[in-house]
Amino acid sequence: MTAPSSPSFRFPQACHIKNGRDFTRLKSQGSRVSSRSVLSNWKENQTSPVSRLGLVVSKKVGNSVVRSRARRLLRECFRLNRARFEMTVDLVLVARPAIADKTFAEVQKDFLYTMRKAGIIESHSGR
């Protein structure tokens, strides 16, 4: 018998951005914040009840294994921290080549830095 999972820690299909026009809209109309390993394009979404995530990982990041790992790391950062978001947002994370050598803790630190800088997550006294 499996234990019921908490709905706040799931990553349902409603949280995915898949349409090309949504990616384009966020790039042209949204705000942009960057760190060492990730670039974030985001825009507040007042029509959707949940925050949504889109990922862009180009071949500049590495081979398919490295790109898949980068996607998993970024998706997990979003999944674990979206309950802390102060607003509902559409967010596109673009992996930079520096992400290839980073641990999960380092990627999460960069992710949280960009979210704080964007005002999506409440700022703390440290980085």
Order of alpha helices (4+ residues) and beta strands (2+ residues): alpha-beta-beta-beta-alpha-beta-alpha
